[in-house]
Amino acid sequence: MINRIREMVHRLYWELDINCARTTLACLSELTDTTVNPQTMHAAIGLHGAGGYRAQCGLVEGSLMFIGIFLVLKGKSDSEISDICYRFAGEFTKKFSSLRCCELRPNGFKEDDPPHACEELTGNAIEFTYNFIKSIDIK
C-alpha cells in the first residue's frame, strides 16, 4: 500500500504541483473510492499550513476534511464525526509528534527550501490516515 501511496504523492506533487492538503484528499479519495467534489478541492487550496503561514499542517487538515466527507457518506452523525476527528488528532500527534506544519516539516523552513520537502512525510501521513479510517467502526 505504501508504494502505491508514494507513487500517487509523487505524481500529484511533481506533475500537478498541488499542496499537501489537496494531495491528501486526492489520495484518500482514490484509496477508498470516495468522490471528493471539485469545490472541496478548491476549498483546500490554502490549507498547507494556512496558506504557508506554517500553522496547522495541511496533512492534518486534508485528513480531517476527508474523514468528515467519508463518515457523512457512511451515515455517522455530526457528533460521532467530531469525536472521531478528535481521536484522529490525538493519534496523529502520538505518531508524528505535532499537528503543526512548522514542527512537522523536515528541517523546518528556510528561504532556499527544495520543492515538496514533505513528500516522504506526506506518504507516511496518508498511509496513517488510511489505516485510521479502515479502523473506524462504520456500523
C-alpha positions as a Markdown table, in Angstrom:
| # | Residue | x | y | z |
|---|---|---|---|---|
| 1 | Met | 0.0 | 0.0 | 0.0 |
| 2 | Ile | 2.7 | 2.5 | 0.9 |
| 3 | Asn | 4.3 | 2.1 | -2.6 |
| 4 | Arg | 1.0 | 3.0 | -4.2 |
| 5 | Ile | 0.6 | 6.0 | -1.9 |
| 6 | Arg | 4.2 | 7.1 | -2.6 |
| 7 | Glu | 3.6 | 6.9 | -6.4 |
| 8 | Met | 0.3 | 9.0 | -6.1 |
| 9 | Val | 2.0 | 11.6 | -3.9 |
| 10 | His | 5.0 | 11.9 | -6.2 |
| 11 | Arg | 2.7 | 12.4 | -9.2 |
| 12 | Leu | 0.4 | 14.9 | -7.5 |
| 13 | Tyr | 3.4 | 16.9 | -6.1 |
| 14 | Trp | 5.6 | 16.9 | -9.2 |
| 15 | Glu | 3.2 | 16.8 | -12.1 |
| 16 | Leu | 0.3 | 18.8 | -10.7 |
| 17 | Asp | 2.2 | 20.8 | -8.1 |
| 18 | Ile | -0.7 | 20.7 | -5.6 |
| 19 | Asn | -0.3 | 21.2 | -1.9 |
| 20 | Cys | -0.3 | 18.6 | 0.9 |
| 21 | Ala | -4.0 | 19.0 | 1.9 |
| 22 | Arg | -5.2 | 18.5 | -1.7 |
| 23 | Thr | -2.8 | 15.7 | -2.2 |
| 24 | Thr | -4.2 | 14.0 | 1.0 |
| 25 | Leu | -7.8 | 14.5 | -0.2 |
| 26 | Ala | -7.0 | 13.1 | -3.7 |
| 27 | Cys | -5.1 | 10.1 | -2.4 |
| 28 | Leu | -7.7 | 9.1 | 0.2 |
| 29 | Ser | -10.4 | 9.6 | -2.3 |
| 30 | Glu | -8.7 | 7.2 | -4.7 |
| 31 | Leu | -7.8 | 4.7 | -2.0 |
| 32 | Thr | -11.3 | 4.5 | -0.6 |
| 33 | Asp | -13.2 | 5.0 | -3.9 |
| 34 | Thr | -14.9 | 8.1 | -2.4 |
| 35 | Thr | -15.7 | 11.1 | -4.5 |
| 36 | Val | -14.4 | 14.5 | -3.3 |
| 37 | Asn | -16.2 | 17.2 | -5.3 |
| 38 | Pro | -14.2 | 20.0 | -7.0 |
| 39 | Gln | -15.4 | 22.6 | -4.6 |
| 40 | Thr | -13.9 | 20.7 | -1.7 |
| 41 | Met | -10.6 | 20.5 | -3.6 |
| 42 | His | -10.8 | 24.3 | -4.3 |
| 43 | Ala | -11.5 | 24.9 | -0.6 |
| 44 | Ala | -8.3 | 23.1 | 0.3 |
| 45 | Ile | -6.1 | 25.3 | -1.9 |
| 46 | Gly | -4.9 | 27.4 | 1.1 |
| 47 | Leu | -4.7 | 24.5 | 3.5 |
| 48 | His | -1.0 | 24.0 | 3.6 |
| 49 | Gly | -0.1 | 25.4 | 7.0 |
| 50 | Ala | -2.8 | 28.1 | 6.5 |
| 51 | Gly | -1.5 | 29.2 | 3.1 |
| 52 | Gly | 2.1 | 28.9 | 4.1 |
| 53 | Tyr | 1.7 | 30.6 | 7.4 |
| 54 | Arg | 3.1 | 27.4 | 8.9 |
| 55 | Ala | 0.2 | 26.8 | 11.2 |
| 56 | Gln | -1.8 | 23.5 | 11.3 |
| 57 | Cys | -0.4 | 21.1 | 8.8 |
| 58 | Gly | -2.2 | 20.5 | 5.6 |
| 59 | Leu | -1.8 | 16.8 | 6.0 |
| 60 | Val | -3.9 | 17.1 | 9.1 |
| 61 | Glu | -6.4 | 19.5 | 7.6 |
| 62 | Gly | -6.8 | 17.3 | 4.4 |
| 63 | Ser | -7.2 | 14.2 | 6.5 |
| 64 | Leu | -9.8 | 15.8 | 8.8 |
| 65 | Met | -11.8 | 17.1 | 5.8 |
| 66 | Phe | -11.7 | 13.7 | 4.2 |
| 67 | Ile | -12.8 | 11.9 | 7.4 |
| 68 | Gly | -15.8 | 14.2 | 7.6 |
| 69 | Ile | -16.7 | 13.5 | 3.9 |
| 70 | Phe | -16.2 | 9.8 | 4.3 |
| 71 | Leu | -18.1 | 9.4 | 7.5 |
| 72 | Val | -21.1 | 11.5 | 6.4 |
| 73 | Leu | -21.4 | 9.1 | 3.5 |
| 74 | Lys | -21.3 | 6.2 | 6.0 |
| 75 | Gly | -24.2 | 7.7 | 8.0 |
| 76 | Lys | -22.3 | 9.0 | 11.0 |
| 77 | Ser | -23.7 | 11.9 | 12.9 |
| 78 | Asp | -22.0 | 15.3 | 13.4 |
| 79 | Ser | -21.2 | 14.4 | 17.0 |
| 80 | Glu | -19.7 | 11.0 | 16.0 |
| 81 | Ile | -17.6 | 12.6 | 13.3 |
| 82 | Ser | -16.4 | 15.3 | 15.7 |
| 83 | Asp | -15.4 | 12.6 | 18.3 |
| 84 | Ile | -13.6 | 10.6 | 15.6 |
| 85 | Cys | -11.7 | 13.7 | 14.4 |
| 86 | Tyr | -10.7 | 14.4 | 18.0 |
| 87 | Arg | -9.4 | 10.8 | 18.3 |
| 88 | Phe | -7.6 | 11.2 | 14.9 |
| 89 | Ala | -5.8 | 14.4 | 16.1 |
| 90 | Gly | -4.6 | 12.6 | 19.2 |
| 91 | Glu | -3.4 | 9.6 | 17.4 |
| 92 | Phe | -1.7 | 11.7 | 14.7 |
| 93 | Thr | 0.0 | 13.7 | 17.4 |
| 94 | Lys | 1.2 | 10.5 | 19.1 |
| 95 | Lys | 2.6 | 9.2 | 15.8 |
| 96 | Phe | 4.1 | 12.3 | 14.3 |
| 97 | Ser | 4.6 | 14.5 | 17.5 |
| 98 | Ser | 2.6 | 17.5 | 16.3 |
| 99 | Leu | -0.3 | 18.9 | 14.2 |
| 100 | Arg | 1.7 | 22.0 | 13.2 |
| 101 | Cys | 3.3 | 22.4 | 9.9 |
| 102 | Cys | 6.3 | 24.3 | 11.3 |
| 103 | Glu | 7.1 | 21.4 | 13.6 |
| 104 | Leu | 6.4 | 18.5 | 11.2 |
| 105 | Arg | 8.2 | 19.8 | 8.2 |
| 106 | Pro | 11.6 | 18.2 | 7.8 |
| 107 | Asn | 14.3 | 20.7 | 8.8 |
| 108 | Gly | 11.7 | 23.4 | 9.3 |
| 109 | Phe | 11.5 | 26.3 | 6.8 |
| 110 | Lys | 14.3 | 28.1 | 5.0 |
| 111 | Glu | 14.4 | 30.5 | 2.2 |
| 112 | Asp | 16.2 | 28.0 | -0.1 |
| 113 | Asp | 13.9 | 25.0 | 0.7 |
| 114 | Pro | 13.7 | 22.5 | -2.1 |
| 115 | Pro | 10.2 | 22.0 | -3.5 |
| 116 | His | 8.0 | 19.3 | -1.9 |
| 117 | Ala | 10.2 | 18.8 | 1.1 |
| 118 | Cys | 7.4 | 16.9 | 2.8 |
| 119 | Glu | 7.0 | 14.2 | 0.2 |
| 120 | Glu | 8.1 | 11.4 | 2.4 |
| 121 | Leu | 6.1 | 12.7 | 5.4 |
| 122 | Thr | 3.1 | 13.1 | 3.1 |
| 123 | Gly | 3.2 | 9.4 | 2.1 |
| 124 | Asn | 3.6 | 8.3 | 5.8 |
| 125 | Ala | 0.7 | 10.6 | 6.9 |
| 126 | Ile | -1.6 | 9.4 | 4.2 |
| 127 | Glu | -0.9 | 5.8 | 5.0 |
| 128 | Phe | -1.5 | 6.5 | 8.7 |
| 129 | Thr | -4.8 | 8.2 | 7.8 |
| 130 | Tyr | -5.9 | 5.4 | 5.5 |
| 131 | Asn | -5.3 | 2.9 | 8.2 |
| 132 | Phe | -7.0 | 5.0 | 10.8 |
| 133 | Ile | -10.1 | 5.3 | 8.5 |
| 134 | Lys | -10.1 | 1.5 | 8.0 |
| 135 | Ser | -10.1 | 1.0 | 11.8 |
| 136 | Ile | -13.3 | 3.1 | 12.3 |
| 137 | Asp | -16.4 | 1.1 | 13.2 |
| 138 | Ile | -18.7 | 2.0 | 10.4 |
| 139 | Lys | -21.8 | 0.2 | 11.8 |
